[in-house]
Amino acid sequence: MNVWSDTASRSIIEGAHKSDASLTAAMRLLNLHFGYIDNRAIAQLALIYARSKAEVLGVLSYYSDFRCSQPGKHILRICQAEACQAVGARELTLLATKNLGVSLNETTPDNLFTLEPAYCLGLCASGPAVELDGRVAALVSADDLEELIGK
């Protein structure tokens, strides 16, 4: 992830548009480069893609992988799907919120962790599943979670 730059943002958006990439593809590139899509990019996207700001915001809010604010250094996602809930995902989520001091979709005050829900990590037979910084873990216990987040 890089520090937000209006110049870099515009360059990414214009490059995507010139290569006939869709609005969502341009947003994905911004999200990959910066880790989130800054509010300033919404106007750039609307202008370059000839869309209203409301349309851009609609796309941004529809996809759960897009973020509107800078995430923490580490992104912890806990599966909330039914299969994982049946084997303890809710309890893991409560433990994470308690240990990190934040709710889902929030970042710790020290910007170390962002806690997010996931709605399937593809490990339905091996839940509960969590993802930390893109690495997925299965059969996660409370002790495993505390070890992952260093608590």
N, C-alpha and C positions, 0 to 999 in steps of 0.2 A: 504494500500500500504506500502511496505517496501523499505528500501534503497537497491540499487542494490548490489548484491554480486555474484561474479563469482562462488563461492563454492555452494551457494544456487541455483543459476541458473543451474549449472551442475547437482545437485542433483534432481531438478525438472525434467529436461530433461531425465536423466537416469531412474528415476522412471516411467515416462510416457512411455518411450521406452520399459522397462521391462514388463509393463502391457499391451503391444501391442497397446498403444494409437497411434493415427496418428500424423503426424507432426503438423497438425493444432491444434490437441488437446493439444499437448505439448506447442505450442505457446499460446494457450488460458490460460493454467495454468500459464505460465510466465506473461502474461498480467494481469491476476487476482491477482497474488502475488505482482508484482512490479508496476503495472499500465501502463507498457510499456515493450517493448522488446529492450534491449540495443544492440548496434552493436556487442558487445563481444559475445552475445548469438548466433549470426548468425553462427559463426564458430563452436560453440559447437553443434548446431542443425545439421549443415551440416555433421559434423564428426559422431555424434551418429546415425543419420538417413541415413547415406551413400548417401547424396545428395550433389549437388554442392551448393556453396554459392549463385549462381544466382537463383537456384530453390527455396531456402529458401527465398531470397529477393522477388521473384515473388509471393510466397504465402503471405508474409508479406504485400506487397503493394496491393494485390488483395482485402483483407478484410479490410473494413473501421474501424472495431472495434479494430484492432491492432494499437498500437502507437509505433513509433520509438524513441520517446523522452519522458522524464518525464513530465506528465501533471501537471497542476496547482492543488492547493488544491481543487478547485471546478471545475467541468466539466459542462459547459452549452452547451446543444445541442438544436439547433432550427431546426424544421422541414422545409425542403426545397421542399417537395413534392407538386405537383400541387394543391391539395385540400387546403393545408395550404397557398400556395402562393396566391390563389384566395381570401383569407380573411385576408391578411396582413402580412404573414411571411417575405416577402422581407423587408417591413418597419421595422419589429422587428429586423431583422438581421442588417439593417443599424443602428438602434438605439443602438444595442448591440456593434457593432464595434466602434461607436462613443463614447459611454460611457466607454467602456473598453480600447479603444485605440489600439485594435488589429483587424486583419482580421480573417476570418474563418481559422481554423487549426493553430492558434497561441495561445501563452500563454502570459498573462500580465507580464511585467517586474518584478513585485513583486511575481510572481508565485502563485497568488491567484486564477486566472481564466484561464481556457482553453476554447476557443470558438470553437465549432465544428458543422458541418452540420449533420443533421439526414435526412434520406430519407424516413422515415415513422415511426411515433411513435404510429400508430394504432388508432389515434383519428381523422380520416378524416372528420367526421361529426361535430367535435367540435374544429376545428382549429381557429386560429393558435395554434400549440402545441409546448411546449418546455419541455426539461428535464434538471433538475438541480440535479446533484449528484444521478442520478438514479430515481428521483421522477418526474413523468410526470404531467404536468399541461395543461389544455385545455382552450380554449377561452381566451388566454392570450392577454391582452391589453398592450399598451405602459406603462401605469402606473404600471400594474402587473409586467412587466419585470423589470422596474426600482426598484421596491420593492424587487424583487428576488435577484438582484445583488447589492442592497444597494446604488443605485445612485439616 
